[in-house]
Amino acid sequence: MDALGLILSVVVHAADIQDRDGARLVLEPLRHRFLRLRLIVADSISNGGIAEWVAGLRARSKLRLEIRAKEPGAEVFKVIPFRWRVERTFAWLGRNRRLSKDYEATTASSEAFIKLAMIHLMARRLARKLSE
């Protein structure tokens, strides 16, 4: 997702896939798209070579994966920058009836409804801007 919380790529997969493997599924389609994209921020993903893999995705306009996790030994809650944008986007998606629970039988239909929800959100924003 971008800095505004809008989805650039979506992949729905089974729960038995590790985060680092799921990240590869999401980031692979971005290889030749969004060429201005330079930084990808992730939360405490178990690295497993994913940062090096991301760096090697493009020959030009390199990508960098930055992992932002809570500080080791932190006992008090502290907001992690960019994390709230992800949570806010999940909240936006949760407002849609079909996405409030896991109703879908296939991952493809789940991805389709996520894309429809984001299209609806962007269309509402554009309509509001045009009416101003």
Backbone bond lengths (Angstrom), bond angles and torsions (degrees), N, CA, C in turn:
res aa  C-N    CA-C-N  psi(-1)  N-CA   C-N-CA  omega(-1)  CA-C   N-CA-C  phi
1 M - - - 1.434 - - 1.515 108.51 -
2 D 1.317 115.51 155.20 1.451 120.02 -177.48 1.526 110.64 -89.47
3 A 1.318 116.11 -173.81 1.461 120.99 -176.19 1.529 112.63 -66.28
4 L 1.328 117.92 -21.10 1.458 121.53 178.07 1.523 112.46 -87.08
5 G 1.324 117.21 -7.03 1.453 120.75 -178.38 1.507 113.29 90.84
6 L 1.332 117.43 12.78 1.457 121.00 178.58 1.526 109.09 -91.53
7 I 1.310 116.07 140.96 1.460 121.47 -173.06 1.523 111.31 -75.90
8 L 1.320 116.10 130.00 1.461 122.06 174.56 1.519 110.57 -92.46
9 S 1.307 116.10 -35.98 1.455 122.04 -178.62 1.524 107.87 -151.08
10 V 1.320 116.66 145.17 1.464 120.31 178.45 1.521 108.81 -136.91
11 V 1.320 115.08 135.85 1.458 122.19 174.75 1.522 107.27 -138.01
12 V 1.309 116.29 125.45 1.463 121.75 175.13 1.520 106.23 -105.62
13 H 1.331 116.25 128.75 1.461 119.94 -178.75 1.522 109.92 -139.55
14 A 1.299 115.46 172.59 1.472 120.90 -179.50 1.522 110.37 -65.59
15 A 1.311 116.22 156.67 1.463 121.27 -177.38 1.520 112.96 -72.11
16 D 1.329 118.58 -13.46 1.459 119.85 -177.88 1.536 112.94 -85.46
17 I 1.324 117.96 7.52 1.467 121.61 177.20 1.521 108.31 -95.52
18 Q 1.330 116.90 129.90 1.459 122.36 179.49 1.526 110.71 -64.17
19 D 1.333 116.55 154.56 1.463 121.13 179.98 1.522 112.13 -57.31
20 R 1.325 117.51 -42.35 1.469 119.67 -177.64 1.534 111.06 -65.90
21 D 1.329 117.98 -33.76 1.467 120.66 177.22 1.532 110.74 -74.70
22 G 1.325 116.43 -36.80 1.456 120.60 175.20 1.521 111.69 -65.27
23 A 1.337 116.21 -35.04 1.469 120.14 177.49 1.521 110.55 -62.39
24 R 1.307 116.94 -37.88 1.471 119.72 177.71 1.529 110.79 -63.57
25 L 1.323 116.80 -39.08 1.467 120.72 178.88 1.526 111.57 -64.33
26 V 1.335 116.67 -36.33 1.460 121.03 -178.88 1.521 111.59 -77.80
27 L 1.330 116.38 -39.79 1.462 120.59 -172.77 1.521 114.12 -83.32
28 E 1.312 118.30 -24.83 1.464 120.99 -179.20 1.532 112.66 -56.39
29 P 1.350 119.53 -45.45 1.471 118.89 179.08 1.534 113.42 -64.25
30 L 1.329 118.14 -18.66 1.458 121.23 -178.96 1.520 112.71 -82.64
31 R 1.315 116.70 -2.38 1.467 121.46 -176.97 1.525 111.80 -53.68
32 H 1.319 117.89 -46.81 1.458 122.10 -176.10 1.526 112.64 -110.29
33 R 1.317 117.37 11.19 1.458 121.93 178.81 1.518 108.64 -118.88
34 F 1.304 116.59 161.93 1.464 122.71 176.61 1.534 111.03 51.29
35 L 1.312 115.66 58.95 1.464 121.20 -174.16 1.520 113.27 -66.27
36 R 1.332 117.57 -16.55 1.469 119.64 175.95 1.526 111.96 -81.36
37 L 1.308 116.96 -11.76 1.458 121.76 178.31 1.521 109.79 -66.22
38 R 1.327 117.41 125.58 1.459 121.95 -178.77 1.526 113.05 -121.98
39 L 1.335 116.53 -32.30 1.462 120.66 -173.38 1.523 109.90 -123.38
40 I 1.312 115.27 132.00 1.462 122.53 174.23 1.516 106.60 -117.83
41 V 1.305 116.21 125.82 1.458 121.42 -178.57 1.525 107.92 -106.43
42 A 1.331 116.17 131.03 1.463 121.54 179.67 1.524 108.44 -130.08
43 D 1.309 115.73 158.02 1.463 119.43 176.32 1.513 109.40 -103.92
44 S 1.264 116.60 139.23 1.471 128.30 177.54 1.527 115.97 9.45
45 I 1.294 116.56 50.47 1.459 123.03 174.38 1.527 107.09 -74.22
46 S 1.315 118.55 139.35 1.467 117.73 175.85 1.517 106.46 -71.94
47 N 1.311 115.97 117.79 1.461 121.28 -166.80 1.519 111.73 -57.06
48 G 1.284 120.73 -65.37 1.456 121.85 178.50 1.516 113.66 55.47
49 G 1.338 118.05 30.46 1.448 122.13 178.50 1.515 114.47 86.32
50 I 1.316 118.32 6.64 1.463 120.75 -176.77 1.523 111.70 -68.28
51 A 1.331 118.57 -35.54 1.473 120.97 179.86 1.526 110.30 -63.45
52 E 1.322 116.65 -41.52 1.463 120.92 178.79 1.531 110.24 -68.10
53 W 1.324 116.66 -38.50 1.461 121.02 178.66 1.525 110.43 -63.09
54 V 1.342 116.45 -43.38 1.467 120.88 178.97 1.526 109.94 -63.07
55 A 1.327 117.57 -42.19 1.463 121.29 -179.64 1.534 111.09 -61.93
56 G 1.318 117.90 -30.86 1.454 121.68 -179.42 1.516 114.83 -90.78
57 L 1.324 118.08 4.09 1.464 121.32 -178.64 1.519 112.72 -63.60
58 R 1.316 116.58 -39.25 1.463 120.85 -176.34 1.522 110.44 -123.37
59 A 1.317 115.40 141.75 1.464 119.87 174.70 1.530 109.66 -75.83
60 R 1.325 116.39 -40.29 1.463 122.17 176.77 1.512 108.39 -110.37
61 S 1.307 116.16 166.61 1.472 123.28 -179.38 1.538 110.51 42.25
62 K 1.303 114.90 65.05 1.469 122.96 -175.90 1.526 112.35 -55.38
63 L 1.300 115.02 148.56 1.455 122.82 174.12 1.523 109.22 -101.93
64 R 1.313 115.41 148.33 1.463 120.00 177.48 1.529 107.83 -129.20
65 L 1.320 115.64 132.52 1.463 121.60 177.31 1.521 107.90 -100.63
66 E 1.323 114.88 122.74 1.461 120.49 178.45 1.524 108.19 -114.67
67 I 1.320 115.96 123.68 1.459 120.55 -178.35 1.517 108.68 -97.34
68 R 1.326 115.66 122.88 1.463 121.31 -179.91 1.510 107.58 -114.86
69 A 1.296 115.09 112.55 1.464 121.16 -179.92 1.523 108.85 -126.06
70 K 1.312 115.76 167.46 1.459 118.04 177.17 1.523 109.21 -67.23
71 E 1.295 114.51 152.55 1.451 119.73 -178.14 1.526 109.48 -66.48
72 P 1.344 117.74 138.73 1.460 119.89 179.50 1.524 111.36 -59.79
73 G 1.297 115.47 132.72 1.462 120.94 178.66 1.514 114.31 80.41
74 A 1.310 118.41 5.95 1.466 121.41 179.87 1.522 109.34 -69.07
75 E 1.328 115.85 127.97 1.461 120.88 -179.07 1.522 112.16 -105.38
76 V 1.317 117.17 -17.75 1.456 122.60 -178.20 1.521 108.31 -107.26
77 F 1.335 115.72 141.13 1.465 120.08 178.51 1.523 110.03 -63.15
78 K 1.320 115.35 133.86 1.460 121.51 176.54 1.522 107.44 -139.19
79 V 1.328 116.40 132.29 1.458 121.08 -178.34 1.522 109.51 -66.28
80 I 1.328 116.14 130.51 1.454 121.74 176.44 1.528 106.72 -92.35
81 P 1.347 118.30 123.86 1.462 119.81 -178.58 1.537 111.74 -54.83
82 F 1.298 116.90 142.85 1.467 127.25 179.95 1.526 112.71 75.50
83 R 1.301 120.09 -22.58 1.457 121.36 -177.72 1.528 111.51 -62.80
84 W 1.327 117.12 -37.73 1.462 120.78 -178.93 1.517 111.35 -63.46
85 R 1.328 117.66 -28.10 1.461 120.20 179.01 1.529 110.71 -67.10
86 V 1.303 116.42 -38.53 1.464 120.83 177.81 1.525 109.88 -65.51
87 E 1.318 116.36 -46.93 1.465 120.53 -179.28 1.527 110.58 -64.16
88 R 1.329 117.51 -37.57 1.462 121.23 178.44 1.528 110.53 -64.16
89 T 1.327 116.95 -40.94 1.462 120.34 179.27 1.522 110.73 -65.10
90 F 1.328 117.42 -41.03 1.465 120.05 175.91 1.536 110.31 -60.95
91 A 1.328 117.42 -37.41 1.463 120.90 177.92 1.529 110.38 -65.48
92 W 1.330 117.41 -41.33 1.462 120.71 177.43 1.521 110.30 -60.45
93 L 1.331 116.24 -44.15 1.464 119.94 -179.63 1.524 111.07 -66.54
94 G 1.330 117.38 -36.09 1.453 121.67 -179.09 1.512 114.11 -65.77
95 R 1.337 117.56 -16.20 1.464 121.10 177.23 1.525 112.16 -71.11
96 N 1.307 116.93 -18.26 1.460 121.24 179.68 1.522 109.47 -83.88
97 R 1.308 115.50 131.03 1.463 120.94 -174.72 1.520 112.43 -55.78
98 R 1.330 117.30 -43.75 1.473 119.73 -177.27 1.519 112.37 -70.81
99 L 1.322 117.70 -18.14 1.460 120.25 -178.96 1.525 112.65 -104.38
100 S 1.328 117.41 -2.30 1.461 119.46 -179.40 1.528 111.91 -71.65
101 K 1.315 116.81 -25.97 1.470 123.23 175.64 1.518 107.30 -134.00
102 D 1.309 116.46 172.63 1.455 120.59 -179.41 1.528 108.70 -92.67
103 Y 1.333 115.82 81.77 1.452 121.30 -177.41 1.523 113.30 -87.49
104 E 1.298 117.83 -23.32 1.462 121.59 -168.39 1.523 112.60 -75.17
105 A 1.314 115.88 145.83 1.464 121.63 -179.84 1.525 111.63 -89.29
106 T 1.324 117.12 -24.46 1.464 120.01 -178.32 1.519 110.12 -125.92
107 T 1.329 115.57 155.07 1.460 119.65 177.67 1.523 110.57 -68.14
108 A 1.323 117.28 -32.26 1.469 120.76 179.54 1.535 111.14 -63.10
109 S 1.324 117.07 -40.82 1.468 118.42 179.42 1.528 110.78 -70.80
110 S 1.336 117.90 -33.44 1.462 120.46 175.56 1.522 110.65 -63.26
111 E 1.319 116.71 -44.82 1.472 120.78 177.75 1.526 110.46 -61.52
112 A 1.318 117.04 -41.46 1.461 120.89 -178.99 1.527 110.97 -62.80
113 F 1.330 117.85 -42.88 1.463 119.82 -179.55 1.526 111.81 -70.25
114 I 1.317 118.25 -31.45 1.467 120.52 174.43 1.522 109.60 -64.93
115 K 1.324 116.81 -44.17 1.465 120.56 178.37 1.528 110.99 -63.71
116 L 1.329 117.53 -41.51 1.465 120.39 177.60 1.524 111.03 -62.35
117 A 1.318 117.39 -41.00 1.463 120.83 179.43 1.532 110.81 -63.23
118 M 1.323 117.79 -40.17 1.460 120.81 179.36 1.525 110.69 -71.03
119 I 1.328 118.40 -37.22 1.461 121.06 175.91 1.527 109.51 -61.75
120 H 1.322 116.79 -43.56 1.474 121.42 178.26 1.528 110.42 -60.37
121 L 1.309 116.74 -45.11 1.467 121.32 179.90 1.534 110.86 -61.82
122 M 1.331 116.97 -46.37 1.464 120.57 -179.14 1.526 111.35 -67.07
123 A 1.324 117.75 -38.37 1.469 121.06 178.95 1.530 110.48 -64.61
124 R 1.319 117.46 -41.22 1.470 120.65 177.06 1.516 111.16 -62.41
125 R 1.340 117.00 -40.98 1.471 120.23 178.20 1.521 111.18 -64.35
126 L 1.330 116.88 -42.57 1.470 120.10 179.06 1.530 110.96 -64.30
127 A 1.321 116.97 -43.51 1.468 120.82 179.94 1.517 110.56 -61.95
128 R 1.315 117.52 -39.75 1.463 121.52 178.92 1.528 110.24 -65.26
129 K 1.343 116.90 -41.45 1.474 120.83 178.32 1.517 111.53 -64.32
130 L 1.334 116.50 -41.34 1.452 120.32 -177.90 1.523 112.58 -68.92
131 S 1.320 116.61 -28.85 1.465 120.09 -178.79 1.526 112.51 -82.48
132 E 1.296 118.12 -10.24 1.475 120.84 179.87 1.491 111.89 -75.24
